[in-house]
């Protein structure tokens, strides 16, 4: 059933509509997350270090509990969870300890396609290498688990998504009103500051929530989009490339009279990519966690394709990726039919700019390993 076309993605309802595109179709997250898989695999050595640092004594009673925060609906979450469980099993074996039973929680917003995720899950029978699973629907910007119940938190490509669009960014007449833009790349200082404050507030809430939920000796491994520039208005090549083409597609709808300029202006992508220093500042100010590892990685192109010279393949991969990430927000804001029109125009633009997309659509991400202070 199509969504209502007058449903504005405001600070009050981002949580109810934000999700990666579910199912197994061409534009689904499951079929457009090779980039995330490749970049997550590039830091597996750091993930193993973080897992090795978890105190074995934390599972003296009960199962070893691992939670994936922002799991989405693709097989990446399953593959990573199996990697973690297998490594932990080996870790206990090397330490001459009997591996415990493992419990894996897959967490995301209620709008997430948990059905597709559950279809990919292996059966749980308690045998070596297997694990018991459950889904948790809710925002990680609040408490999700009982106190001292989780041994290890994992989150990849999620924490750059904000809990809400800053209220002042949505208010016409406000100094921070993001008129004519759908992201903050190149926006005015007041708009950028509103997004920065929202990120700082969100990350602080995230850290305090996890600090209550972790068992003594527990750890977290976090991976999120970041930026190299000290200027928050420069959100990096990935966001710049994304927002430039995306903005042009929205402008086309306005110029063709399909939507009003106000309808465009009240759509904002709730993403903020912090610098390494910004991330570190929030963690240290909160004080609940010790930073064991904090690095900035240049992950290469966000487009994983077979032929880097095929303009059609590049443009389709680009649009499918954009739709898998933001299609839910777009459809909620302007409806399915106009959402289709938007991405059709994005595809037309991408074909003419395929080479630039391959050269500029580059990812930078922050990797952090944290333990309780």
N, C-alpha and C positions, 0 to 999 in steps of 0.2 A: 504494500500500500504506500502510495506517495506521501511524503511529509507535507505539512502545511507550508505554503509559500511565504506566509507572514511570520514565520517563527524566527525571531531574531536571536542570533548567537550572542548573548550578552553575558555579563559577569555572573548572572544568576543561574545560567543553565548549561554552561560549557561541560560540566561533569556529566550531564544527562545525554549529550550527543557526541562527545569526543570519543572516537574509536577508530582504529585502523579498519579498512574495508574487509569485511568478513567473507566467508565462503571460500570457494576454490576456483573462482573465475579468473579471467585475464587480468582484471584490475584488482584482484584481491591482494591483501598483504602477504598471504602465504606464497603467492607467485611473484611478489615484487619485493622480497626481502633478502635477495642474494647479497646485496651490498652490506646489510647488517650482519649477515652470517659471515661474510669474508672478514669484515673488520673485527667482529667478536673473536674469530679464530686467531687473529693476529696478536691478541693479548691473552691467549690461554695460559701462557707461561706465568703471567702475573696473577691470573685467577688461581692457578695451582699454588702459588706462594701464599695467597690469602687463605686458601683452604687449609694448607699445612699449618697455618698459624692459629687455627681454632683450637681451643683447649680441649683435649680428649676427656678431661674430667667433667666437662659440661654435660655429658650424656651418661653419667653414672646411673641414672634411672630414666627409663623411657626411651623413646626414639630420638634419633638425630633429626632435627627439623630444619629444612631448607625452604626458603620462600623466594619466588621470583616475582618482583614487583614491576608491573607493567609488562606482563607476559605476552600480550596480544593474542592472535589466533593462529599463528603459523607454526611450522615445525621447528623453527629455530629454538623456541623455548624448550621443546622436548629434547632436542639434541644437546643443548647446554645442560639441562637438568641431568640427563643420563651421563654426560661427561663428569659433572660434579659428583654424582653418586658413585660412579666407578672409581674416581680418584680418591674419594674419601674411604671407600672400601679398601683400596690398596694402601692408603695411609695407615689405617688401623692394622692391617695385616703386617706391614713393615714394622710397626711398633709392637708386634707380638700381642695385639689386643684383639679380642673377638669383635668383629664389626657389629654395630647395633642395627636394629631395624631403622629404616629411613622413611621419613614422612615429607612429602613434597607438596607445597602449596603454590598454586598458580593464581596470581592476583592481578586484577585489572578492574577498570570501571564497569558498572553494570551494563553499559552499552556494548561491551566487548562480545565478540562472537565466541563464547565459550563452547558452543556445540561443536564447531569445527575443530577446536583445540582438543576437546575430549575424545573425538574420533581418532586422533593421532596417538593418544596415550597407550602405552603398553599395559597389559594386565598386571595387577599387583597380587602376588601370591606369597610374599615374604621370603622368597628364595634369595640366594646371594646375587647381588647386582640389581635386584628389583626394589621398588619403593611403593609406598602407599600414597595416593594422590587425592587432592581435593582442590576445588576452585573457591576463590574468595573474591566476591564482587564488592568493590568499594575503592575510594580514593586513598592513595598512600599519603595524602596530605592530612591524614587523621589516623587515629589508632585502628589497627586491623586485627591484632592478636592480643591474647591475654599477656599480662606482665611476665617477663622472664620465661618465655615459651619457645623462642626461636634461637637456633644456633648460628644460622648464616643467612644473610640477606644478599640477594643478587638482583641488580637492576641494570638493564642495558637499553640505551636509546629512549629513555623515558623522562628523566628529570629535567630536560629542557622544555618539556610541556608544562605550562603553568596551570595552576588550579582554576584560574579565571582570568579574563581580560580585565585589566585595571579599570575601575569604574569611570575615572575621569577621562580615559581614552575613548569611552563610548558616548560621553555627554557632549552634544553639540553646544558650542559656546565655551566649553572648557579650554583652558590654555593647552591641555594635553590632547585635545581631540585630534585623532589621527586622520585628518581629512585627506582624501585622495589616495590613501595607502592601505595595504592589507597586511604589511609587516612593519617593523620599526627600522629597517635598513634605510639610513639616510633621513630618518624622521627628525623633527625638531627636538631640542633638548628636553623640554617638559614631557614629551611623550616617551622618550627614551628613559628618562628618570623614573617615570611611572612603572614601566616594565621592569626596570632594574630593581626597584623596591619590591615589586610583586615577587620576583625571583628570590630575593633575599628572604622575604617573609616565608615563602613556600618552603625553601630549603631548610630554614630554621625549624619550621613545624615538622617537616619530614625527619630531621635528625632527632628532635625531642621525642617523637613518636617511636622511632626505632630504638632509641636508648632505653625506653621503658619495656620494650618487647623482647629485647635480646637477653639471653642467659649470660651469666658471668663467663667470660672467656669467649663470647661470641664476636663475630666480625661481619663486615659488609664489604661488598665489591660493587662499585658503581661505575657506569660508563655512560657518558652523555655528550651531546654535541657541545663544542666549545669554540673559542675564537682566539686568534693570535694578537689582534689589535687591542691596545689599551682603551680605545674609544668604543663605548657600548653602542654607538650609532652605526658602527661598522661591524655588523654581525657575522662577517666572514663571507668567503666566496660562495659557499653552498647556499646561504640564505639570500645573498645578492642575486645570484643566477636564478634561483627559484622565484624570488619576489618580483624581479624585473619582468619576466615573461608572464607570470601570474597576474601582475598588475595590468599589463597590456590587455590580457584577456578580459578582465573585469571592465576595463575602460571601453572595450569593444561593445560589451553588453549595454553600457550606458549610452554610448553614441548611437547605437541602433535602436534605442528606445525600449529595450527589453526589460531594463530595470532603471530605477532612479539613481541619481548620484548619491543620495542619502542611503539608499539600500547598500550600495557599494561601500560607502564610508563607515557603515556600522558593522562591516565584516572585518575582523582582524584575526590573524593566526596567533593563537596563544603560545608562542614559542619565544624563549630568550636563551641565547647562547652566551654563557659567562666566559670570562677570561680565567686563567688558572689562579690569578691573584684574587679575583672576586670569589671564586669557590672557596679558596683557602681561608679568606677573611671570615666568611660565614661560619665555617666549621670551627675555626679557632675562637670566634666570638661566642658561639653557642657553648663550647667547652665540654660537651658530652662525649666527644670522640677524639681519639689520637689518630693522626694521619701517619700511616705506615708507608704509603706510596702515593704519590700524586704526580702524574705526568700528562703531557700534552702530546697527542699522536696525530701525525698527518696521514690520514687513511687512504688518500688517493681518490679516484673518481667515484662518485655516487652511482654511476651507471655501469652495470656489469652486463656486457653484451658480447655476442660472438664476433661481430665484424665492426670494428671501430670506424670504418669508412662508409658504412651503410647509413645514409641519412634517415631513411624511413625507419630502420630498426632503432636508431638512436632516439628519434622523436617519439616513437611508440613507447620505448622503455621509460623515457622521461615523463611522459604524460601518465603512464600507468603507475609509476612511482608516486607522482604528485596526487593522483586520484586515490591511491591506496592509503595515503597518509592523511589527506584532507577532504576526501569525498564526503565523509559523514557530516563534517561541519558545513560544507557547501550546500549539500542537499537540505540540511536542516534550515539553512538561512534563506535559500531562494527556491527550494523545491527540486525534485528529481529532474524534471524536464529542462529547466533553466541550467541546472547543474551539468546536464549533458551538453547543452549549448556552450557553456563556459569551457569545458575540457575539449570540445571540438575546435574551438578557436585557439586554444593553447596548442593543440596538435598541429594546426596549420602554421603557427608561428615557429614551432620547434623544428619543423622540416627545413625551413629556410635558415635556421641557426644551429644546425646539428654540430658543426665543427666547434663552434664556440661553447656549446653545451659540454662536449667531451673535454675541452680544455679547462673550462671554468667551474664545472660542477664538482668541486673538490671538497672532501670532508676533513674536518679537524675535530677530534674528540678528546675529552678529559677522561682519564682513568684514575680512580681513587680506591685505595684499600684502607679501611678504617676499622679500629677496634675501640671498645668502650674505654673511656678514660678511667 
